[in-house]
Amino acid sequence: MGPLPKSRVFILDTVTWSLTTYATIEEAIEQTPGMDVAEGGVPFFAADGSPLAPEFSEPARMYHDTNTYTNGVYSLALGTGRTLQDVLFG
């Protein structure tokens, strides 16, 4: 697998079927809460449509006794699976 993309990251919200574009991986991570990522339904894609996989160094956690949560800490790595084009048009 090649290096991570340096620009353009797409995030597909599978609930609303909306696509958001960010200029960098860092911006995409900053704007996408870890809890949403951990719950699924927020796939990331590189500019060429290839999948990116979140990797948590600190897990997102829900604390039901206090009704609070933490977003954890994650990064993005090259992933496997369906491309953005396949998801949208396949």
C-alpha positions as CSV (number, residue, x, y, z in Angstrom):
1,M,0.0,0.0,0.0
2,G,1.2,3.5,-0.7
3,P,1.4,6.5,1.5
4,L,-1.5,8.3,3.0
5,P,-3.0,11.1,0.9
6,K,-1.8,14.6,1.6
7,S,-5.0,16.3,0.5
8,R,-8.8,15.8,0.3
9,V,-10.6,13.4,2.5
10,F,-14.2,12.5,2.0
11,I,-16.5,11.4,4.8
12,L,-19.9,9.8,3.9
13,D,-22.6,10.1,6.5
14,T,-24.5,6.9,5.9
15,V,-27.5,8.0,7.9
16,T,-28.2,11.2,5.8
17,W,-26.2,10.1,2.7
18,S,-24.4,13.4,2.8
19,L,-20.7,13.7,1.7
20,T,-18.3,16.1,3.4
21,T,-15.0,17.1,2.0
22,Y,-12.0,18.2,4.1
23,A,-8.7,19.6,2.8
24,T,-6.5,17.3,5.0
25,I,-6.6,14.2,7.1
26,E,-6.0,16.4,10.2
27,E,-9.0,18.6,9.4
28,A,-11.2,15.5,8.9
29,I,-10.2,14.0,12.2
30,E,-10.6,17.4,14.0
31,Q,-14.1,17.8,12.7
32,T,-15.3,14.2,13.1
33,P,-15.9,13.2,16.8
34,G,-14.4,9.9,17.7
35,M,-17.6,8.6,19.2
36,D,-19.3,8.9,15.8
37,V,-16.4,7.1,14.2
38,A,-16.4,4.3,16.9
39,E,-20.2,3.7,16.5
40,G,-19.7,3.2,12.7
41,G,-21.6,4.7,9.9
42,V,-18.9,7.3,9.1
43,P,-16.6,5.9,6.5
44,F,-13.5,7.9,5.3
45,F,-12.2,8.0,1.8
46,A,-9.0,9.4,0.2
47,A,-9.2,11.8,-2.7
48,D,-9.0,8.9,-5.2
49,G,-12.0,7.2,-3.5
50,S,-9.9,4.5,-1.7
51,P,-11.1,3.6,1.8
52,L,-9.3,5.0,4.9
53,A,-9.6,3.1,8.2
54,P,-9.7,4.7,11.6
55,E,-7.2,3.4,14.2
56,F,-7.9,4.3,17.8
57,S,-4.9,4.9,20.1
58,E,-7.3,5.8,22.9
59,P,-10.8,4.3,22.5
60,A,-14.0,6.3,22.5
61,R,-16.0,5.4,25.6
62,M,-19.6,5.9,26.8
63,Y,-20.1,6.2,30.6
64,H,-23.7,5.2,31.1
65,D,-23.7,5.9,34.9
66,T,-22.9,9.6,34.3
67,N,-24.4,9.9,30.8
68,T,-21.1,11.2,29.5
69,Y,-18.6,10.1,26.9
70,T,-15.0,10.6,25.6
71,N,-14.2,10.8,21.9
72,G,-10.9,8.9,22.2
73,V,-8.0,9.6,19.9
74,Y,-7.8,8.2,16.4
75,S,-5.8,8.5,13.3
76,L,-6.5,7.3,9.7
77,A,-4.6,4.6,7.8
78,L,-5.0,3.0,4.4
79,G,-8.0,0.8,4.5
80,T,-9.6,-2.1,2.6
81,G,-13.0,-2.6,1.2
82,R,-15.4,-0.7,-1.0
83,T,-14.3,2.5,-2.7
84,L,-16.3,5.7,-2.5
85,Q,-17.3,5.2,-6.1
86,D,-18.6,1.7,-5.3
87,V,-20.6,2.9,-2.3
88,L,-22.2,5.8,-4.2
89,F,-22.8,4.2,-7.6
90,G,-22.5,0.4,-7.0
